[in-house]
Amino acid sequence: MTITDEDLEFAYELFSGVGTISHRKMMGGLSIYADGQIFAILSADGVYYIKASGDFAKRLEQVGSTKFETGDGRSMNYWTLPDDALDDPETASGWGRDAILALGK
């Protein structure tokens, strides 16, 4: 997947309530930052992930999120954005803010 202008526009809209959003394209996907802190990614296959570990990761798992895994079985501290947030900027931004708060611990 190549990140399009529409993908960028949607990502900025989806996380509009998080803070000052910026991005960096990477490996066919997108790193998403709020005020300079990476908190989410859009994978090359079009899946949104939120950065999480510890209690915040457990919370995401409890709502059905799954952990990012590479093709060779390695995983990273990113979890799928909950389904109900994929078309709701208020909900997505709430998860984004929670990710940033958890990263500050």
C-alpha positions as CSV (number, residue, x, y, z in Angstrom):
1,M,0.0,0.0,0.0
2,T,1.2,3.5,-0.8
3,I,0.1,6.2,1.6
4,T,-2.1,8.6,-0.3
5,D,-3.1,12.2,0.4
6,E,-6.5,10.8,1.4
7,D,-4.9,8.4,3.9
8,L,-3.0,11.3,5.4
9,E,-6.1,13.5,5.6
10,F,-8.1,10.6,7.3
11,A,-5.3,10.0,9.8
12,Y,-5.2,13.7,10.8
13,E,-9.0,13.8,11.1
14,L,-9.1,10.5,13.1
15,F,-6.6,11.8,15.7
16,S,-7.6,15.5,15.5
17,G,-8.3,15.7,19.2
18,V,-4.9,14.4,20.3
19,G,-2.8,17.4,19.8
20,T,-0.6,18.8,17.1
21,I,-0.4,15.9,14.7
22,S,2.6,15.2,12.4
23,H,3.7,12.1,10.5
24,R,6.6,10.4,8.9
25,K,6.3,7.8,6.1
26,M,8.1,4.6,6.8
27,M,8.3,1.1,5.2
28,G,5.1,1.7,3.1
29,G,3.2,2.9,6.2
30,L,3.0,5.9,8.4
31,S,4.3,6.9,11.9
32,I,1.9,9.3,13.6
33,Y,3.1,11.8,16.2
34,A,1.4,14.2,18.6
35,D,3.5,17.1,19.7
36,G,6.6,15.1,18.6
37,Q,5.7,11.9,20.4
38,I,5.0,8.8,18.3
39,F,1.8,7.2,19.5
40,A,0.3,5.4,16.5
41,I,1.2,3.8,13.2
42,L,-0.7,3.1,10.0
43,S,0.8,-0.2,8.6
44,A,1.5,-0.8,5.0
45,D,-1.6,-3.0,4.8
46,G,-3.8,-0.2,6.1
47,V,-4.2,-1.1,9.8
48,Y,-4.1,1.5,12.5
49,Y,-2.1,0.6,15.6
50,I,-1.7,2.4,19.0
51,K,1.6,2.2,20.9
52,A,1.0,0.4,24.2
53,S,2.6,-1.7,26.9
54,G,1.8,-2.7,30.5
55,D,-1.6,-1.9,31.8
56,F,-2.6,0.1,28.7
57,A,-1.8,-2.9,26.5
58,K,-3.9,-5.1,28.7
59,R,-6.8,-2.6,28.4
60,L,-6.5,-2.7,24.6
61,E,-6.4,-6.5,24.6
62,Q,-9.6,-6.6,26.8
63,V,-11.5,-4.6,24.1
64,G,-10.4,-7.0,21.4
65,S,-7.2,-5.3,20.0
66,T,-4.4,-7.5,18.8
67,K,-0.7,-7.0,19.0
68,F,1.3,-6.1,15.9
69,E,3.4,-9.0,14.6
70,T,5.8,-9.2,11.8
71,G,5.7,-12.0,9.2
72,D,8.5,-13.8,11.0
73,G,6.7,-13.9,14.4
74,R,8.3,-10.9,16.1
75,S,6.0,-8.5,17.8
76,M,6.1,-4.8,18.7
77,N,4.4,-2.7,21.4
78,Y,1.6,-1.6,19.0
79,W,-2.0,-2.8,19.3
80,T,-4.8,-2.5,16.8
81,L,-7.0,0.6,17.2
82,P,-10.3,-0.7,18.6
83,D,-12.9,-1.2,15.9
84,D,-15.3,1.4,17.3
85,A,-12.6,4.0,16.9
86,L,-11.9,3.5,13.2
87,D,-14.7,5.8,12.1
88,D,-15.0,8.0,15.2
89,P,-12.4,10.7,15.7
90,E,-13.6,11.4,19.3
91,T,-13.1,7.8,20.3
92,A,-9.8,7.4,18.3
93,S,-8.5,10.6,19.8
94,G,-9.3,9.3,23.3
95,W,-7.3,6.2,22.7
96,G,-4.5,8.3,21.3
97,R,-4.4,10.6,24.3
98,D,-4.5,7.5,26.6
99,A,-1.5,6.1,24.7
100,I,0.5,9.3,25.1
101,L,-0.4,9.4,28.9
102,A,0.8,5.8,29.2
103,L,4.0,6.5,27.4
104,G,4.8,9.3,29.9
105,K,4.9,6.9,32.8
